[in-house]
Amino acid sequence: MYITSLEKMESIVKKERNLFWDGWTVVERIPNVKGMTSKFGIFFKNKWHIEKRFEPTDKGWKLPGKYVNEKT
């Protein structure tokens, strides 16, 4: 689902502990040992993580449904 409002995206990032900002990009970083072999894997603070980046487009940020209330 696309999020077109900066205010809405800020509220989602604020309440979800696995999301944070990197400039205008929203980053999801989840601890997971599979990060060791994943192309999305990073080693951060002595643990493996899976990191996905959601770049803004002309339609907004495309986030997975688990972060977005489908009714709104």
mmCIF file as Biopython writes it, N, C-alpha, C and O atoms, coordinates in Angstrom:
data_model
#
loop_
_atom_site.group_PDB
_atom_site.id
_atom_site.type_symbol
_atom_site.label_atom_id
_atom_site.label_alt_id
_atom_site.label_comp_id
_atom_site.label_asym_id
_atom_site.label_entity_id
_atom_site.label_seq_id
_atom_site.pdbx_PDB_ins_code
_atom_site.Cartn_x
_atom_site.Cartn_y
_atom_site.Cartn_z
_atom_site.occupancy
_atom_site.B_iso_or_equiv
_atom_site.auth_seq_id
_atom_site.auth_asym_id
_atom_site.pdbx_PDB_model_num
ATOM 1   N N  . MET A ? 1  ? 0.839  -1.170  0.000  1.0 0.0 1  A 1 
ATOM 2   C CA . MET A ? 1  ? 0.000  0.000   0.000  1.0 0.0 1  A 1 
ATOM 3   C C  . MET A ? 1  ? 0.888  1.238   0.000  1.0 0.0 1  A 1 
ATOM 4   O O  . MET A ? 1  ? 1.916  1.282   0.676  1.0 0.0 1  A 1 
ATOM 5   N N  . TYR A ? 2  ? 0.485  2.222   -0.752 1.0 0.0 2  A 1 
ATOM 6   C CA . TYR A ? 2  ? 1.247  3.468   -0.826 1.0 0.0 2  A 1 
ATOM 7   C C  . TYR A ? 2  ? 0.792  4.446   0.254  1.0 0.0 2  A 1 
ATOM 8   O O  . TYR A ? 2  ? -0.404 4.624   0.485  1.0 0.0 2  A 1 
ATOM 9   N N  . ILE A ? 3  ? 1.750  5.065   0.899  1.0 0.0 3  A 1 
ATOM 10  C CA . ILE A ? 3  ? 1.505  6.136   1.866  1.0 0.0 3  A 1 
ATOM 11  C C  . ILE A ? 3  ? 1.924  7.429   1.192  1.0 0.0 3  A 1 
ATOM 12  O O  . ILE A ? 3  ? 3.093  7.593   0.841  1.0 0.0 3  A 1 
ATOM 13  N N  . THR A ? 4  ? 0.991  8.344   1.008  1.0 0.0 4  A 1 
ATOM 14  C CA . THR A ? 4  ? 1.277  9.580   0.284  1.0 0.0 4  A 1 
ATOM 15  C C  . THR A ? 4  ? 1.510  10.774  1.199  1.0 0.0 4  A 1 
ATOM 16  O O  . THR A ? 4  ? 2.013  11.806  0.754  1.0 0.0 4  A 1 
ATOM 17  N N  . SER A ? 5  ? 1.157  10.646  2.452  1.0 0.0 5  A 1 
ATOM 18  C CA . SER A ? 5  ? 1.277  11.760  3.389  1.0 0.0 5  A 1 
ATOM 19  C C  . SER A ? 5  ? 2.507  11.596  4.275  1.0 0.0 5  A 1 
ATOM 20  O O  . SER A ? 5  ? 2.714  10.540  4.873  1.0 0.0 5  A 1 
ATOM 21  N N  . LEU A ? 6  ? 3.311  12.637  4.354  1.0 0.0 6  A 1 
ATOM 22  C CA . LEU A ? 6  ? 4.479  12.614  5.233  1.0 0.0 6  A 1 
ATOM 23  C C  . LEU A ? 6  ? 4.051  12.438  6.690  1.0 0.0 6  A 1 
ATOM 24  O O  . LEU A ? 6  ? 4.698  11.707  7.440  1.0 0.0 6  A 1 
ATOM 25  N N  . GLU A ? 7  ? 2.978  13.094  7.090  1.0 0.0 7  A 1 
ATOM 26  C CA . GLU A ? 7  ? 2.493  12.985  8.467  1.0 0.0 7  A 1 
ATOM 27  C C  . GLU A ? 7  ? 2.094  11.550  8.799  1.0 0.0 7  A 1 
ATOM 28  O O  . GLU A ? 7  ? 2.405  11.057  9.883  1.0 0.0 7  A 1 
ATOM 29  N N  . LYS A ? 8  ? 1.410  10.877  7.879  1.0 0.0 8  A 1 
ATOM 30  C CA . LYS A ? 8  ? 1.006  9.484   8.085  1.0 0.0 8  A 1 
ATOM 31  C C  . LYS A ? 8  ? 2.248  8.586   8.190  1.0 0.0 8  A 1 
ATOM 32  O O  . LYS A ? 8  ? 2.321  7.716   9.058  1.0 0.0 8  A 1 
ATOM 33  N N  . MET A ? 9  ? 3.212  8.805   7.306  1.0 0.0 9  A 1 
ATOM 34  C CA . MET A ? 9  ? 4.432  7.993   7.346  1.0 0.0 9  A 1 
ATOM 35  C C  . MET A ? 9  ? 5.195  8.233   8.635  1.0 0.0 9  A 1 
ATOM 36  O O  . MET A ? 9  ? 5.709  7.284   9.228  1.0 0.0 9  A 1 
ATOM 37  N N  . GLU A ? 10 ? 5.282  9.470   9.080  1.0 0.0 10 A 1 
ATOM 38  C CA . GLU A ? 10 ? 5.962  9.762   10.341 1.0 0.0 10 A 1 
ATOM 39  C C  . GLU A ? 10 ? 5.285  9.049   11.514 1.0 0.0 10 A 1 
ATOM 40  O O  . GLU A ? 10 ? 5.968  8.556   12.412 1.0 0.0 10 A 1 
ATOM 41  N N  . SER A ? 11 ? 3.959  8.989   11.515 1.0 0.0 11 A 1 
ATOM 42  C CA . SER A ? 11 ? 3.254  8.314   12.611 1.0 0.0 11 A 1 
ATOM 43  C C  . SER A ? 11 ? 3.484  6.803   12.570 1.0 0.0 11 A 1 
ATOM 44  O O  . SER A ? 11 ? 3.588  6.168   13.619 1.0 0.0 11 A 1 
ATOM 45  N N  . ILE A ? 12 ? 3.565  6.223   11.378 1.0 0.0 12 A 1 
ATOM 46  C CA . ILE A ? 12 ? 3.844  4.788   11.253 1.0 0.0 12 A 1 
ATOM 47  C C  . ILE A ? 12 ? 5.252  4.481   11.755 1.0 0.0 12 A 1 
ATOM 48  O O  . ILE A ? 12 ? 5.446  3.542   12.527 1.0 0.0 12 A 1 
ATOM 49  N N  . VAL A ? 13 ? 6.233  5.270   11.320 1.0 0.0 13 A 1 
ATOM 50  C CA . VAL A ? 13 ? 7.630  5.050   11.737 1.0 0.0 13 A 1 
ATOM 51  C C  . VAL A ? 13 ? 7.779  5.228   13.241 1.0 0.0 13 A 1 
ATOM 52  O O  . VAL A ? 13 ? 8.540  4.503   13.882 1.0 0.0 13 A 1 
ATOM 53  N N  . LYS A ? 14 ? 7.062  6.181   13.800 1.0 0.0 14 A 1 
ATOM 54  C CA . LYS A ? 14 ? 7.163  6.455   15.229 1.0 0.0 14 A 1 
ATOM 55  C C  . LYS A ? 14 ? 6.647  5.291   16.076 1.0 0.0 14 A 1 
ATOM 56  O O  . LYS A ? 14 ? 7.202  5.012   17.139 1.0 0.0 14 A 1 
ATOM 57  N N  . LYS A ? 15 ? 5.592  4.606   15.620 1.0 0.0 15 A 1 
ATOM 58  C CA . LYS A ? 15 ? 5.018  3.535   16.435 1.0 0.0 15 A 1 
ATOM 59  C C  . LYS A ? 15 ? 5.626  2.156   16.162 1.0 0.0 15 A 1 
ATOM 60  O O  . LYS A ? 15 ? 5.447  1.247   16.972 1.0 0.0 15 A 1 
ATOM 61  N N  . GLU A ? 16 ? 6.332  1.977   15.059 1.0 0.0 16 A 1 
ATOM 62  C CA . GLU A ? 16 ? 6.916  0.676   14.718 1.0 0.0 16 A 1 
ATOM 63  C C  . GLU A ? 16 ? 8.407  0.669   15.070 1.0 0.0 16 A 1 
ATOM 64  O O  . GLU A ? 16 ? 9.178  1.456   14.522 1.0 0.0 16 A 1 
ATOM 65  N N  . ARG A ? 17 ? 8.803  -0.205  15.970 1.0 0.0 17 A 1 
ATOM 66  C CA . ARG A ? 17 ? 10.190 -0.203  16.449 1.0 0.0 17 A 1 
ATOM 67  C C  . ARG A ? 17 ? 11.194 -0.684  15.407 1.0 0.0 17 A 1 
ATOM 68  O O  . ARG A ? 17 ? 12.385 -0.405  15.539 1.0 0.0 17 A 1 
ATOM 69  N N  . ASN A ? 18 ? 10.746 -1.399  14.376 1.0 0.0 18 A 1 
ATOM 70  C CA . ASN A ? 18 ? 11.666 -1.898  13.349 1.0 0.0 18 A 1 
ATOM 71  C C  . ASN A ? 18 ? 11.867 -0.909  12.207 1.0 0.0 18 A 1 
ATOM 72  O O  . ASN A ? 18 ? 12.633 -1.189  11.285 1.0 0.0 18 A 1 
ATOM 73  N N  . LEU A ? 19 ? 11.204 0.231   12.247 1.0 0.0 19 A 1 
ATOM 74  C CA . LEU A ? 19 ? 11.324 1.226   11.182 1.0 0.0 19 A 1 
ATOM 75  C C  . LEU A ? 19 ? 12.065 2.454   11.683 1.0 0.0 19 A 1 
ATOM 76  O O  . LEU A ? 19 ? 11.936 2.852   12.841 1.0 0.0 19 A 1 
ATOM 77  N N  . PHE A ? 20 ? 12.845 3.045   10.783 1.0 0.0 20 A 1 
ATOM 78  C CA . PHE A ? 20 ? 13.483 4.321   11.092 1.0 0.0 20 A 1 
ATOM 79  C C  . PHE A ? 20 ? 13.749 5.063   9.789  1.0 0.0 20 A 1 
ATOM 80  O O  . PHE A ? 20 ? 13.652 4.494   8.701  1.0 0.0 20 A 1 
ATOM 81  N N  . TRP A ? 21 ? 14.080 6.324   9.916  1.0 0.0 21 A 1 
ATOM 82  C CA . TRP A ? 21 ? 14.343 7.181   8.761  1.0 0.0 21 A 1 
ATOM 83  C C  . TRP A ? 21 ? 15.827 7.185   8.411  1.0 0.0 21 A 1 
ATOM 84  O O  . TRP A ? 21 ? 16.687 7.147   9.291  1.0 0.0 21 A 1 
ATOM 85  N N  . ASP A ? 22 ? 16.110 7.231   7.122  1.0 0.0 22 A 1 
ATOM 86  C CA . ASP A ? 22 ? 17.450 7.509   6.599  1.0 0.0 22 A 1 
ATOM 87  C C  . ASP A ? 22 ? 17.235 8.548   5.511  1.0 0.0 22 A 1 
ATOM 88  O O  . ASP A ? 22 ? 17.065 8.204   4.341  1.0 0.0 22 A 1 
ATOM 89  N N  . GLY A ? 23 ? 17.241 9.809   5.892  1.0 0.0 23 A 1 
ATOM 90  C CA . GLY A ? 23 ? 16.859 10.871  4.962  1.0 0.0 23 A 1 
ATOM 91  C C  . GLY A ? 23 ? 15.374 10.757  4.684  1.0 0.0 23 A 1 
ATOM 92  O O  . GLY A ? 23 ? 14.569 10.757  5.615  1.0 0.0 23 A 1 
ATOM 93  N N  . TRP A ? 24 ? 14.996 10.661  3.402  1.0 0.0 24 A 1 
ATOM 94  C CA . TRP A ? 24 ? 13.589 10.489  3.011  1.0 0.0 24 A 1 
ATOM 95  C C  . TRP A ? 24 ? 13.221 9.012   2.877  1.0 0.0 24 A 1 
ATOM 96  O O  . TRP A ? 24 ? 12.066 8.693   2.596  1.0 0.0 24 A 1 
ATOM 97  N N  . THR A ? 25 ? 14.167 8.118   3.070  1.0 0.0 25 A 1 
ATOM 98  C CA . THR A ? 25 ? 13.945 6.685   2.927  1.0 0.0 25 A 1 
ATOM 99  C C  . THR A ? 25 ? 13.555 6.089   4.275  1.0 0.0 25 A 1 
ATOM 100 O O  . THR A ? 25 ? 14.148 6.418   5.303  1.0 0.0 25 A 1 
ATOM 101 N N  . VAL A ? 26 ? 12.555 5.212   4.266  1.0 0.0 26 A 1 
ATOM 102 C CA . VAL A ? 26 ? 12.170 4.482   5.465  1.0 0.0 26 A 1 
ATOM 103 C C  . VAL A ? 26 ? 12.881 3.134   5.412  1.0 0.0 26 A 1 
ATOM 104 O O  . VAL A ? 26 ? 12.861 2.454   4.387  1.0 0.0 26 A 1 
ATOM 105 N N  . VAL A ? 27 ? 13.505 2.756   6.518  1.0 0.0 27 A 1 
ATOM 106 C CA . VAL A ? 27 ? 14.287 1.522   6.584  1.0 0.0 27 A 1 
ATOM 107 C C  . VAL A ? 27 ? 13.648 0.596   7.606  1.0 0.0 27 A 1 
ATOM 108 O O  . VAL A ? 27 ? 13.301 1.013   8.711  1.0 0.0 27 A 1 
ATOM 109 N N  . GLU A ? 28 ? 13.498 -0.673  7.219  1.0 0.0 28 A 1 
ATOM 110 C CA . GLU A ? 28 ? 13.035 -1.721  8.119  1.0 0.0 28 A 1 
ATOM 111 C C  . GLU A ? 28 ? 14.239 -2.606  8.428  1.0 0.0 28 A 1 
ATOM 112 O O  . GLU A ? 28 ? 14.860 -3.151  7.516  1.0 0.0 28 A 1 
ATOM 113 N N  . ARG A ? 29 ? 14.568 -2.749  9.700  1.0 0.0 29 A 1 
ATOM 114 C CA . ARG A ? 29 ? 15.702 -3.584  10.115 1.0 0.0 29 A 1 
ATOM 115 C C  . ARG A ? 29 ? 15.209 -4.549  11.189 1.0 0.0 29 A 1 
ATOM 116 O O  . ARG A ? 29 ? 14.789 -4.139  12.270 1.0 0.0 29 A 1 
ATOM 117 N N  . ILE A ? 30 ? 15.271 -5.852  10.863 1.0 0.0 30 A 1 
ATOM 118 C CA . ILE A ? 30 ? 14.776 -6.886  11.766 1.0 0.0 30 A 1 
ATOM 119 C C  . ILE A ? 30 ? 15.905 -7.865  12.070 1.0 0.0 30 A 1 
ATOM 120 O O  . ILE A ? 30 ? 16.523 -8.400  11.150 1.0 0.0 30 A 1 
ATOM 121 N N  . PRO A ? 31 ? 16.182 -8.108  13.362 1.0 0.0 31 A 1 
ATOM 122 C CA . PRO A ? 31 ? 17.217 -9.089  13.708 1.0 0.0 31 A 1 
ATOM 123 C C  . PRO A ? 31 ? 16.830 -10.471 13.183 1.0 0.0 31 A 1 
ATOM 124 O O  . PRO A ? 31 ? 15.717 -10.943 13.415 1.0 0.0 31 A 1 
ATOM 125 N N  . ASN A ? 32 ? 17.762 -11.115 12.472 1.0 0.0 32 A 1 
ATOM 126 C CA . ASN A ? 32 ? 17.490 -12.428 11.903 1.0 0.0 32 A 1 
ATOM 127 C C  . ASN A ? 32 ? 18.820 -13.054 11.493 1.0 0.0 32 A 1 
ATOM 128 O O  . ASN A ? 32 ? 19.593 -12.446 10.753 1.0 0.0 32 A 1 
ATOM 129 N N  . VAL A ? 33 ? 19.083 -14.254 11.968 1.0 0.0 33 A 1 
ATOM 130 C CA . VAL A ? 33 ? 20.342 -14.925 11.645 1.0 0.0 33 A 1 
ATOM 131 C C  . VAL A ? 33 ? 20.442 -15.219 10.145 1.0 0.0 33 A 1 
ATOM 132 O O  . VAL A ? 33 ? 21.547 -15.393 9.631  1.0 0.0 33 A 1 
ATOM 133 N N  . LYS A ? 34 ? 19.323 -15.278 9.444  1.0 0.0 34 A 1 
ATOM 134 C CA . LYS A ? 34 ? 19.350 -15.511 7.996  1.0 0.0 34 A 1 
ATOM 135 C C  . LYS A ? 34 ? 19.986 -14.343 7.241  1.0 0.0 34 A 1 
ATOM 136 O O  . LYS A ? 34 ? 20.306 -14.461 6.058  1.0 0.0 34 A 1 
ATOM 137 N N  . GLY A ? 35 ? 20.164 -13.227 7.925  1.0 0.0 35 A 1 
ATOM 138 C CA . GLY A ? 35 ? 20.844 -12.102 7.315  1.0 0.0 35 A 1 
ATOM 139 C C  . GLY A ? 35 ? 22.268 -12.426 6.900  1.0 0.0 35 A 1 
ATOM 140 O O  . GLY A ? 35 ? 22.837 -11.748 6.045  1.0 0.0 35 A 1 
ATOM 141 N N  . MET A ? 36 ? 22.841 -13.450 7.497  1.0 0.0 36 A 1 
ATOM 142 C CA . MET A ? 36 ? 24.214 -13.863 7.187  1.0 0.0 36 A 1 
ATOM 143 C C  . MET A ? 36 ? 24.353 -14.270 5.718  1.0 0.0 36 A 1 
ATOM 144 O O  . MET A ? 36 ? 25.408 -14.064 5.119  1.0 0.0 36 A 1 
ATOM 145 N N  . THR A ? 37 ? 23.305 -14.841 5.138  1.0 0.0 37 A 1 
ATOM 146 C CA . THR A ? 37 ? 23.374 -15.301 3.757  1.0 0.0 37 A 1 
ATOM 147 C C  . THR A ? 37 ? 22.427 -14.553 2.823  1.0 0.0 37 A 1 
ATOM 148 O O  . THR A ? 37 ? 22.390 -14.839 1.626  1.0 0.0 37 A 1 
ATOM 149 N N  . SER A ? 38 ? 21.668 -13.607 3.347  1.0 0.0 38 A 1 
ATOM 150 C CA . SER A ? 38 ? 20.695 -12.872 2.537  1.0 0.0 38 A 1 
ATOM 151 C C  . SER A ? 38 ? 21.351 -11.694 1.827  1.0 0.0 38 A 1 
ATOM 152 O O  . SER A ? 38 ? 22.293 -11.094 2.346  1.0 0.0 38 A 1 
ATOM 153 N N  . LYS A ? 39 ? 20.849 -11.365 0.639  1.0 0.0 39 A 1 
ATOM 154 C CA . LYS A ? 39 ? 21.356 -10.173 -0.040 1.0 0.0 39 A 1 
ATOM 155 C C  . LYS A ? 39 ? 20.897 -8.903  0.679  1.0 0.0 39 A 1 
ATOM 156 O O  . LYS A ? 39 ? 21.437 -7.824  0.430  1.0 0.0 39 A 1 
ATOM 157 N N  . PHE A ? 40 ? 19.906 -9.021  1.568  1.0 0.0 40 A 1 
ATOM 158 C CA . PHE A ? 40 ? 19.449 -7.893  2.367  1.0 0.0 40 A 1 
ATOM 159 C C  . PHE A ? 40 ? 20.052 -7.908  3.767  1.0 0.0 40 A 1 
ATOM 160 O O  . PHE A ? 40 ? 19.652 -7.119  4.623  1.0 0.0 40 A 1 
ATOM 161 N N  . GLY A ? 41 ? 21.012 -8.801  4.006  1.0 0.0 41 A 1 
ATOM 162 C CA . GLY A ? 41 ? 21.600 -8.955  5.326  1.0 0.0 41 A 1 
ATOM 163 C C  . GLY A ? 41 ? 22.641 -7.896  5.646  1.0 0.0 41 A 1 
ATOM 164 O O  . GLY A ? 41 ? 23.424 -7.484  4.791  1.0 0.0 41 A 1 
ATOM 165 N N  . ILE A ? 42 ? 22.628 -7.469  6.901  1.0 0.0 42 A 1 
ATOM 166 C CA . ILE A ? 42 ? 23.655 -6.561  7.412  1.0 0.0 42 A 1 
ATOM 167 C C  . ILE A ? 42 ? 24.050 -7.031  8.815  1.0 0.0 42 A 1 
ATOM 168 O O  . ILE A ? 42 ? 23.253 -7.636  9.532  1.0 0.0 42 A 1 
ATOM 169 N N  . PHE A ? 43 ? 25.277 -6.743  9.180  1.0 0.0 43 A 1 
ATOM 170 C CA . PHE A ? 43 ? 25.770 -7.045  10.518 1.0 0.0 43 A 1 
ATOM 171 C C  . PHE A ? 43 ? 25.796 -5.733  11.274 1.0 0.0 43 A 1 
ATOM 172 O O  . PHE A ? 43 ? 26.556 -4.828  10.933 1.0 0.0 43 A 1 
ATOM 173 N N  . PHE A ? 44 ? 24.964 -5.628  12.305 1.0 0.0 44 A 1 
ATOM 174 C CA . PHE A ? 44 ? 24.785 -4.374  13.029 1.0 0.0 44 A 1 
ATOM 175 C C  . PHE A ? 44 ? 24.732 -4.666  14.523 1.0 0.0 44 A 1 
ATOM 176 O O  . PHE A ? 44 ? 23.936 -5.491  14.973 1.0 0.0 44 A 1 
ATOM 177 N N  . LYS A ? 45 ? 25.573 -3.993  15.283 1.0 0.0 45 A 1 
ATOM 178 C CA . LYS A ? 45 ? 25.654 -4.165  16.740 1.0 0.0 45 A 1 
ATOM 179 C C  . LYS A ? 45 ? 25.791 -5.644  17.127 1.0 0.0 45 A 1 
ATOM 180 O O  . LYS A ? 45 ? 25.063 -6.153  17.980 1.0 0.0 45 A 1 
ATOM 181 N N  . ASN A ? 46 ? 26.736 -6.306  16.481 1.0 0.0 46 A 1 
ATOM 182 C CA . ASN A ? 46 ? 27.088 -7.701  16.773 1.0 0.0 46 A 1 
ATOM 183 C C  . ASN A ? 46 ? 25.969 -8.705  16.517 1.0 0.0 46 A 1 
ATOM 184 O O  . ASN A ? 46 ? 25.978 -9.790  17.097 1.0 0.0 46 A 1 
ATOM 185 N N  . LYS A ? 47 ? 25.001 -8.366  15.658 1.0 0.0 47 A 1 
ATOM 186 C CA . LYS A ? 47 ? 23.928 -9.283  15.291 1.0 0.0 47 A 1 
ATOM 187 C C  . LYS A ? 47 ? 23.645 -9.148  13.799 1.0 0.0 47 A 1 
ATOM 188 O O  . LYS A ? 47 ? 23.847 -8.088  13.206 1.0 0.0 47 A 1 
ATOM 189 N N  . TRP A ? 48 ? 23.174 -10.244 13.206 1.0 0.0 48 A 1 
ATOM 190 C CA . TRP A ? 48 ? 22.730 -10.205 11.816 1.0 0.0 48 A 1 
ATOM 191 C C  . TRP A ? 48 ? 21.295 -9.722  11.751 1.0 0.0 48 A 1 
ATOM 192 O O  . TRP A ? 48 ? 20.466 -10.065 12.595 1.0 0.0 48 A 1 
ATOM 193 N N  . HIS A ? 49 ? 21.014 -8.917  10.730 1.0 0.0 49 A 1 
ATOM 194 C CA . HIS A ? 49 ? 19.682 -8.367  10.507 1.0 0.0 49 A 1 
ATOM 195 C C  . HIS A ? 49 ? 19.327 -8.493  9.027  1.0 0.0 49 A 1 
ATOM 196 O O  . HIS A ? 49 ? 20.196 -8.641  8.168  1.0 0.0 49 A 1 
ATOM 197 N N  . ILE A ? 50 ? 18.034 -8.428  8.761  1.0 0.0 50 A 1 
ATOM 198 C CA . ILE A ? 50 ? 17.520 -8.263  7.404  1.0 0.0 50 A 1 
ATOM 199 C C  . ILE A ? 50 ? 17.072 -6.807  7.312  1.0 0.0 50 A 1 
ATOM 200 O O  . ILE A ? 50 ? 16.297 -6.330  8.141  1.0 0.0 50 A 1 
ATOM 201 N N  . GLU A ? 51 ? 17.566 -6.114  6.300  1.0 0.0 51 A 1 
ATOM 202 C CA . GLU A ? 51 ? 17.228 -4.697  6.143  1.0 0.0 51 A 1 
ATOM 203 C C  . GLU A ? 51 ? 16.583 -4.466  4.778  1.0 0.0 51 A 1 
ATOM 204 O O  . GLU A ? 51 ? 17.117 -4.863  3.743  1.0 0.0 51 A 1 
ATOM 205 N N  . LYS A ? 52 ? 15.426 -3.815  4.806  1.0 0.0 52 A 1 
ATOM 206 C CA . LYS A ? 52 ? 14.745 -3.430  3.565  1.0 0.0 52 A 1 
ATOM 207 C C  . LYS A ? 52 ? 14.544 -1.928  3.586  1.0 0.0 52 A 1 
ATOM 208 O O  . LYS A ? 52 ? 14.258 -1.330  4.624  1.0 0.0 52 A 1 
ATOM 209 N N  . ARG A ? 53 ? 14.700 -1.333  2.411  1.0 0.0 53 A 1 
ATOM 210 C CA . ARG A ? 53 ? 14.605 0.113   2.289  1.0 0.0 53 A 1 
ATOM 211 C C  . ARG A ? 53 ? 13.411 0.474   1.401  1.0 0.0 53 A 1 
ATOM 212 O O  . ARG A ? 53 ? 13.215 -0.116  0.339  1.0 0.0 53 A 1 
ATOM 213 N N  . PHE A ? 54 ? 12.627 1.438   1.844  1.0 0.0 54 A 1 
ATOM 214 C CA . PHE A ? 54 ? 11.449 1.890   1.115  1.0 0.0 54 A 1 
ATOM 215 C C  . PHE A ? 54 ? 11.687 3.330   0.665  1.0 0.0 54 A 1 
ATOM 216 O O  . PHE A ? 54 ? 11.517 4.279   1.431  1.0 0.0 54 A 1 
ATOM 217 N N  . GLU A ? 55 ? 12.081 3.462   -0.589 1.0 0.0 55 A 1 
ATOM 218 C CA . GLU A ? 55 ? 12.387 4.772   -1.170 1.0 0.0 55 A 1 
ATOM 219 C C  . GLU A ? 55 ? 11.089 5.470   -1.564 1.0 0.0 55 A 1 
ATOM 220 O O  . GLU A ? 55 ? 10.162 4.810   -2.034 1.0 0.0 55 A 1 
ATOM 221 N N  . PRO A ? 56 ? 10.999 6.778   -1.385 1.0 0.0 56 A 1 
ATOM 222 C CA . PRO A ? 56 ? 9.801  7.485   -1.843 1.0 0.0 56 A 1 
ATOM 223 C C  . PRO A ? 56 ? 9.781  7.567   -3.368 1.0 0.0 56 A 1 
ATOM 224 O O  . PRO A ? 56 ? 10.818 7.719   -4.013 1.0 0.0 56 A 1 
ATOM 225 N N  . THR A ? 57 ? 8.582  7.464   -3.923 1.0 0.0 57 A 1 
ATOM 226 C CA . THR A ? 57 ? 8.379  7.602   -5.365 1.0 0.0 57 A 1 
ATOM 227 C C  . THR A ? 57 ? 7.367  8.715   -5.596 1.0 0.0 57 A 1 
ATOM 228 O O  . THR A ? 57 ? 6.934  9.373   -4.650 1.0 0.0 57 A 1 
ATOM 229 N N  . ASP A ? 58 ? 6.996  8.922   -6.843 1.0 0.0 58 A 1 
ATOM 230 C CA . ASP A ? 58 ? 5.984  9.940   -7.123 1.0 0.0 58 A 1 
ATOM 231 C C  . ASP A ? 58 ? 4.611  9.539   -6.567 1.0 0.0 58 A 1 
ATOM 232 O O  . ASP A ? 58 ? 3.729  10.388  -6.437 1.0 0.0 58 A 1 
ATOM 233 N N  . LYS A ? 59 ? 4.422  8.246   -6.238 1.0 0.0 59 A 1 
ATOM 234 C CA . LYS A ? 59 ? 3.169  7.775   -5.638 1.0 0.0 59 A 1 
ATOM 235 C C  . LYS A ? 59 ? 3.229  7.769   -4.115 1.0 0.0 59 A 1 
ATOM 236 O O  . LYS A ? 59 ? 2.194  7.630   -3.464 1.0 0.0 59 A 1 
ATOM 237 N N  . GLY A ? 60 ? 4.399  7.915   -3.544 1.0 0.0 60 A 1 
ATOM 238 C CA . GLY A ? 60 ? 4.581  7.852   -2.096 1.0 0.0 60 A 1 
ATOM 239 C C  . GLY A ? 60 ? 5.486  6.692   -1.727 1.0 0.0 60 A 1 
ATOM 240 O O  . GLY A ? 60 ? 6.227  6.181   -2.567 1.0 0.0 60 A 1 
ATOM 241 N N  . TRP A ? 61 ? 5.426  6.278   -0.468 1.0 0.0 61 A 1 
ATOM 242 C CA . TRP A ? 61 ? 6.209  5.147   0.020  1.0 0.0 61 A 1 
ATOM 243 C C  . TRP A ? 61 ? 5.357  3.893   -0.066 1.0 0.0 61 A 1 
ATOM 244 O O  . TRP A ? 61 ? 4.216  3.893   0.397  1.0 0.0 61 A 1 
ATOM 245 N N  . LYS A ? 62 ? 5.880  2.835   -0.644 1.0 0.0 62 A 1 
ATOM 246 C CA . LYS A ? 62 ? 5.148  1.570   -0.717 1.0 0.0 62 A 1 
ATOM 247 C C  . LYS A ? 62 ? 5.594  0.695   0.444  1.0 0.0 62 A 1 
ATOM 248 O O  . LYS A ? 62 ? 6.735  0.235   0.491  1.0 0.0 62 A 1 
ATOM 249 N N  . LEU A ? 63 ? 4.671  0.471   1.386  1.0 0.0 63 A 1 
ATOM 250 C CA . LEU A ? 63 ? 4.962  -0.326  2.576  1.0 0.0 63 A 1 
ATOM 251 C C  . LEU A ? 63 ? 4.172  -1.628  2.552  1.0 0.0 63 A 1 
ATOM 252 O O  . LEU A ? 63 ? 3.094  -1.689  1.962  1.0 0.0 63 A 1 
ATOM 253 N N  . PRO A ? 64 ? 4.702  -2.675  3.192  1.0 0.0 64 A 1 
ATOM 254 C CA . PRO A ? 64 ? 3.937  -3.915  3.334  1.0 0.0 64 A 1 
ATOM 255 C C  . PRO A ? 64 ? 2.691  -3.679  4.177  1.0 0.0 64 A 1 
ATOM 256 O O  . PRO A ? 64 ? 2.674  -2.795  5.033  1.0 0.0 64 A 1 
ATOM 257 N N  . GLY A ? 65 ? 1.666  -4.457  3.938  1.0 0.0 65 A 1 
ATOM 258 C CA . GLY A ? 65 ? 0.393  -4.322  4.646  1.0 0.0 65 A 1 
ATOM 259 C C  . GLY A ? 65 ? 0.498  -4.467  6.154  1.0 0.0 65 A 1 
ATOM 260 O O  . GLY A ? 65 ? -0.343 -3.940  6.883  1.0 0.0 65 A 1 
ATOM 261 N N  . LYS A ? 66 ? 1.530  -5.180  6.642  1.0 0.0 66 A 1 
ATOM 262 C CA . LYS A ? 66 ? 1.647  -5.375  8.098  1.0 0.0 66 A 1 
ATOM 263 C C  . LYS A ? 66 ? 1.860  -4.063  8.843  1.0 0.0 66 A 1 
ATOM 264 O O  . LYS A ? 66 ? 1.594  -3.986  10.043 1.0 0.0 66 A 1 
ATOM 265 N N  . TYR A ? 67 ? 2.334  -3.034  8.153  1.0 0.0 67 A 1 
ATOM 266 C CA . TYR A ? 67 ? 2.562  -1.735  8.790  1.0 0.0 67 A 1 
ATOM 267 C C  . TYR A ? 67 ? 1.403  -0.766  8.574  1.0 0.0 67 A 1 
ATOM 268 O O  . TYR A ? 67 ? 1.356  0.298   9.192  1.0 0.0 67 A 1 
ATOM 269 N N  . VAL A ? 68 ? 0.478  -1.131  7.704  1.0 0.0 68 A 1 
ATOM 270 C CA . VAL A ? 68 ? -0.584 -0.200  7.330  1.0 0.0 68 A 1 
ATOM 271 C C  . VAL A ? 68 ? -1.933 -0.803  7.671  1.0 0.0 68 A 1 
ATOM 272 O O  . VAL A ? 68 ? -2.222 -1.946  7.316  1.0 0.0 68 A 1 
ATOM 273 N N  . ASN A ? 69 ? -2.757 -0.024  8.365  1.0 0.0 69 A 1 
ATOM 274 C CA . ASN A ? 69 ? -4.125 -0.451  8.636  1.0 0.0 69 A 1 
ATOM 275 C C  . ASN A ? 69 ? -4.884 -0.353  7.323  1.0 0.0 69 A 1 
ATOM 276 O O  . ASN A ? 69 ? -5.085 0.748   6.811  1.0 0.0 69 A 1 
ATOM 277 N N  . GLU A ? 70 ? -5.308 -1.478  6.770  1.0 0.0 70 A 1 
ATOM 278 C CA . GLU A ? 70 ? -5.937 -1.509  5.447  1.0 0.0 70 A 1 
ATOM 279 C C  . GLU A ? 70 ? -7.248 -0.723  5.399  1.0 0.0 70 A 1 
ATOM 280 O O  . GLU A ? 70 ? -7.696 -0.356  4.313  1.0 0.0 70 A 1 
ATOM 281 N N  . LYS A ? 71 ? -7.871 -0.456  6.547  1.0 0.0 71 A 1 
ATOM 282 C CA . LYS A ? 71 ? -9.156 0.257   6.577  1.0 0.0 71 A 1 
ATOM 283 C C  . LYS A ? 71 ? -8.985 1.762   6.379  1.0 0.0 71 A 1 
ATOM 284 O O  . LYS A ? 71 ? -9.947 2.457   6.053  1.0 0.0 71 A 1 
ATOM 285 N N  . THR A ? 72 ? -7.751 2.274   6.577  1.0 0.0 72 A 1 
ATOM 286 C CA . THR A ? 72 ? -7.548 3.726   6.477  1.0 0.0 72 A 1 
ATOM 287 C C  . THR A ? 72 ? -6.849 4.085   5.191  1.0 0.0 72 A 1 
ATOM 288 O O  . THR A ? 72 ? -6.595 5.262   4.936  1.0 0.0 72 A 1 
#
